[in-house]
Amino acid sequence: MILKNFFLNHIAFFIQAVAVKKKIFVLGILLSLCLVFLSSCQNSININKQNNIIHLTLWQGINPPANRDVFEKLVDKFNKTHPDIQVESIFAGGVEQQLPKILTAVVGNAPPDILAFYPQVTGQFVELGAIRPLEDWLDKLPIKSEIIPSTIKELWLDGHLWSVPYTTGNIAVFYRPKLFAAAGITEVPKTWEELRKAAKKLTVDRNGDKRPEQYGMLLPFGKGEWTVFTWFPFLLSAEGRIVQDDRPDLTDSGAIVALEYWQDFLKDRSAKLSAPERGYEEDDFINGRVAMQLTGPWTYIIKSKVDFDVFPIPADKKRATVMGTGNLFVMKTTPEREQAALKFLEYVLSEEFQTEFSIGTGFLPINIKSSQSEAYQNYLAQKPVLKVFLAQMKWAGHRPIIAGYSRISENLGRAIESALLGESPKKALQKAQERIELIWDNK
């Protein structure tokens, strides 16, 4: 298995390099080698059945490591209570690095049995015939009535349910109360205008060198999915969209307004940009270099010793946030292995798993009984900021599930990055729309 992961990592790297240089001949050879090797891996996996035990592989990219440890302990608990099914949880890297590996494994007929990933790639997996639908299986489970409906709603495509959530959350604003008090701010912002004014007051340049020691807000910089995800509440609050009639619509007026709003913080010099593709890191917040940060209940901040609190995303035209779910896909393998994988998914949906995972990580439970359990209610009493995220679930939206979402996200991320570097948001989005239209019908 170590050799397989090593091979997949390096194949993914070379495929990306070759694609950039357009060396089609070399790519063909490399893919052929990949198919041969991965096919042999699949054969070795299929015969890895001893004493009627089915061994399953699960790829996940759970971060931070502390949250990953909680998940793996729960996997171990499943293995102890299901001696005929043994699940091996494998950390396959961050989500941005995983997709090339997954696609390589699918093409090579050596996918994992279970994949933990975000649901926006559903359309791409469906086109490849890589995943099995789950609605018939879920409809027969008594536990279906225990799942919070909003966590399932976003997971349908073409009349089928393609994954189930194992965790959920949404984006809110973390802030440092002591810094708010020092700036004379007595109420948390409720509108975009109030948020912008607060960020200005919280920006402090003590020596007048125009390089503040403290900024009001941290904005994620980069073109990756975290940047797109974090910007999405503002798009939704402006009643914007990025898809219309199953086609990209990146020049929507709401999208322009939302991107202009982010750029306004930089014009005010009240926001600091994160390191590239590291907008989820909390060091600047914890060390007092920024007073506010956009993130979710999974953050280490909740476990830290710093003073902090949370308020909902301020509104423009309407209240909005974006749901961040972690999902489990059952990859197409064999009927026997798929049935074993479904047993694990049933366990993940259970009150037992959901309560322990939520308390251990800060994510919100997707099981109603779990959220109402005495253990979780005691946890909420200790972490009352989580109530903000629970309340926001009522108006949480989600990123679209559509074949080609990865291309939409990639081009949208480039537009956000360009705008944060000073380009006109309207122009940046127009360029992104033009790029994606060139390839959309050939996706």
N, C-alpha and C positions, 0 to 999 in steps of 0.2 A: 504493500500500500504506500509506503514511503517512496519507493521507486516510482510508482505510478504518479503520485503528486508532484515529484520532482520533474518527471517527464512532461506532465501537463503544464506546469509553470513555464518551462522552457519552450515548449511548442507554442503556447500562447504568445510569448515574447517574440519568437521568430516570425509567427504569422503576422503580427502587427508591423514588425519591421519590413517584412517583404511587401505587405500591402502598401506601405508608404512609398517604397521604391518601385512598385508596380512590376516586380520581376515575376511574371506569371508562371514562367517555366519552373523556377525554383519553388514557387508556392505549390505547384502541382505535385512535385516530387515530395515535398514536405508533408502535404496532406495525405499522400499515399502511404508514406511511412507511418503517419499518425493513425490512419485507419487500420493498418496491419497490427500495430502495437496495441491499440486500444481494443481491437477485436479479441486479441489474445488475453487482454486483461479481463474482458467480460467473460470469456470462457472460464478463466481461473476463478472469477467471482461465483459463477453459476455452479461450479462443482464444490464450492466451499460450504458444503452442507454435511455436517457430521452428526451422527446420532439423532437424526430428525430435527436438528436445530437449523433454523434459517438465519443466516448472518446478513444483516442489512447495513448499507452505508448511508450516512446522512451528512451532507455538506452544509456548513453554516459559516456565517461571517460575523458572529455576534461579538460586539465590542461595547464597552471596555472588557478587558479580561475577567474582571470580577463578575460581570453579568454572564460571561461565557461559562465560568465555573459553576454558577447556579444552574444553568441549563444542563451542563454535563452531569452534575450530581443527580438531577432528575432523570436523565437518560439511564444512569446507573440503577436508579430505583426501578425503572421500568424493566430493565434487564433481569433484575433479581426476582421480580414478580411474574415474569414471562420467560420461563426457562427454555421454551421452544423458539423464542425469537430474541436475537441479540443484535442490538443497534450500536453501530460504531459511529460516534459523532466526530467529524473531522473538520477542523477549522481550515477553510479554503481561502482565507484572505478576506480583505475588505470587499464590499460589494462592487466597487469600481474595478477591482482586479479579478473578480470571480467570473464575470460573464464570458470572457474569451475561453476560460477553462471549461465552463459548462457547455458552451456551443461546440467546442472541440470534442468533448466527451460524448455529446449527443450524436454528432456526425460519425464518431468512431464506434458507435453502438456500445459505449461503456459508461452510461450515465450513473450517477448515484441512484439509490432507490428512493430517497427522500431529499428534497432540496428546500432549504430555508432561504427565502429571498423576498424582495419587495414585489408587490403584485403587478406593477406597471410593465413588467416583461411578459405578462401572460400572453398577449397577442403574438409575440415572437415565438414563444414556445408552442402555441397552438398551430401556427403556420408550419412549424417543423414536425408536428405530430409527436412531440416529446413528452407530453403530460396527459394524464387521463382525467376525464370529468368526474366530479365527486357528488353531484346533486342526488343521484339515486341512492348512493351509499348513505349520505347524511339524512335523507328523508326517512330512512328506516331506523335511525338512532333516536332513542328517547331523549338523549342529551341535546338534541337540536333545539328544544324549547328553552334550554338554559343559556344559549348563546345570545349575546346582545345583538339585536338585528342590524344595527348600523355598521357593525364590524364585518358583516357578510355582504351587505348591499353593494359595495364597490367591487366585488370579486367576480361578477358575472360578465360573460362575454358570449355573444351569439347564442343566448339561451342556455348556457351551461355554467356551472360553478366549477372553477378550475383549481381552487386552492382553499385552504381554511386558515384563519388567523391563529397564531399562537401567542400573540401579544398585540397591544395597541397603545396609542398615546396621541398627543397632538402638540402643537407649538404654542408657547406662551412667552411672556417677557419676564425673565428673572432680573431682579434689581437689588441694589445694596441700600437698605434703609438708612444707614448712617450717612452715606453720601447724599441721599435725598435730603435728609435733615440739614446737612451742612450747606446745601444749595438753597435751603428755604422752601423746598417743595413739600407740601403737606398732604396732597392728594395724588393718587396715581393717575396717569393719563387715561382718558377714555376715548379720545378721538385722535386722528392723525395729527391734527394741528397741535393738540396738547402734547403729544409725544415728541414732536419736533422741537417745541419750546422747551420741554424738559431736558432734551438732549443738549440744547445750547447752554442751559443753566448748569448742567453737570459737567461741561467741558472746562477744564482748568489749565491755564498756561501760566504757571507761577513765575517764570523768569522772562516772559515776553518774547521768546525766540520763535513763536508761531509753531511750536512743536509741543502740543499739550502733554502734560504728564498724566492727565486723566481725560478720557473721552466719555461722552454721554452714552454712546452705543457702539457695539461691535457688529459689523456686517460681514457675512461670509464672502470671501473672495475666491473666485475660480469659476470654472464652467461645469463642474461635476454636479451630480444629483443632489448633494446636500445643499448647494446654493439654490438650485431650482426649488427644492422642497421647502426651504426656509422662506423664499420669496412668495410662495404660493398663497399664504394667507392674505397677503396684500393684494394679489391679483383677484382673489375671491371677494375681498371686502370692497374692491372697486367694481364689482360685478363684471369682471373680465373673464376671458376664456382664451384657450389656446387651440381648441378644436371646434370646428363647426361642420356639421354634416359629414363626420368621419374624415375630415381633412384638416391639416394644420391651418391655424388662423392666428399667427403670431403678431399681426399688426392690429389686432382688436384694440379699440380705444381704451378699454379697461386695462389691458396689458401695458399700454403706453403710460397711462396715469400711474400705475403701480411702480413701474421702473423709474419714472421721473421722480416719484416720491423717495425712493431709495437714493437716487442721485442727489436729492436736495440735502440729505444729511452730510454728504461730502462737500457740497458747496458751502454749507454752514461750518464746515470743519468740526463738526460735532460727532463724527463717527470715525472709528478706526477700522481699517480693513484687516481681516485675519490673514494669516499666512496662506499662500495658495493651497486650495483644497483642504484647509484645516479649520473651517469655520465652526466645527463642533467642539474644538478644544476650549477649555475653561480657564486657562492660566491667567489671561488678562483680567477676567472677572474676579477670580479668587484673589489676585494680587492687587486689586483696586485700580488697575489701569483703565478699565471701562466700568461704567455704572450699571449698564443694562446689556443683556444678551438674550438673543432669540434661541430657545432650545426647548427640549421636552422633559418629561418626568424621569427619563432614563439617565439624566446627566449626573455626573459625579458631584455636582454642586450640592445636591440634596444630602449627600453623605459627608460633605465637608464641614469644617468648623467655622466658616465665615458667616457673618450676618447676611441673610438674604431673605427675600420674599418673592412672590410671583403675582403678576396681574394679567388678565386676559389681553389678547391682541387688541389694541385700540381700533376703532372702526372708522371707515370712510363712509360708504353708502350703507353698509350693513355690517353686523358682527360676523366675523369669520375666523376660522383657523383651518389647518389642514391635518388630516388624520395620517399618522405614521404607523402602519401596521407591519408586523413581521409575519410572513406567511409560509405555509408548508405545502409544497407540491409533491404529488406522487408521480414519479417518472414512469414512463411505459417500459416495463421489463418483461416479467412473466406473470401470469395470473396468480401463481402461488406467492411470489414476492410482493406483488401489489396488495394482496389481501393481508399479508403480514405487516406491510407499511400502514395500511388503514387501521390496524390494531393500535399502532403507535399514535396515529393521529387522534384516535378516540381518547387515548390516555391524555394527550396534550390538551384536549378540550375540557377535560374533567375539572371539577371543583378543586380536587387535590393538587393537580399540577398548577392550575391557574393561581391559586392562593399562594403557594410556595414561591412560584416564579415571580409574581407581582411584588410580594413583600421583599424578596431578595434583590430585585433589580430596580424597582420604582415604576416599571411599566404598569399600565392599567389592566385589570383582568378583563377577559372577554366573556367570562362565565358569570351569569347573574348571581348564582348561588355563592360563588367565590366573593363577588363584590359585597354581598350582604352578610358574609360569614363573620363570626365573632373575631376571628384572628385578623381578618383584613380591616374590620372596623377599629380594632385596637391599634393597628398600624396607622390608619388614617388619623387617629387621635394624636399619634406621635408626629405625624407628618401632615399637618393640616393644609399645606400648600398644594397637595395633590387634589384637593377638592376643586381647585381652579380648573384643572385638566378634566376632571369628571364633569363639571358643569359645562365646559366648552364642547363636550361630545355632542350636545344637543344641536349645535350649529356647525359642526366640523364638516368640511368638504373633503374632497380627495382629488388626486391627480388622475387624469383619464387613463382607463385601460383600453388600449387600442393597438392594433398591430402597427408597428413603426414608432411606438412611443419613444424608444431609445434614440431614434433620429431626431424626434421633436425635442426631447430633453437636451441632447447634445447641442443643437443649434440655438435653442433658447438659452442654455447656459453660456454659450459664447456671446450672445447678445447682452446678457446681464453683466458678464465680465467686461465687455467693451464699454458699457455705460458707466460702470464703476471706475473705469480708467479715463472717463471724460467724454466719450462719444455721445452724440445726441441719442436718447433712448428710442425715439421714433426711427431714426436712421439705422440704429443697431438692429432693431426688430425687423425693419424692412429688408436689410441684408440677410438676416436669418431666414426670413420667409422666402426670399429668392433662392437661397441655397437649397432649402428643403424641397421647394417645388421642382427643382431640377432632377431630383432623385425619387420623389414620392411615388409616382406611378410605376416606378421600376423597383420598388422596395421588395 
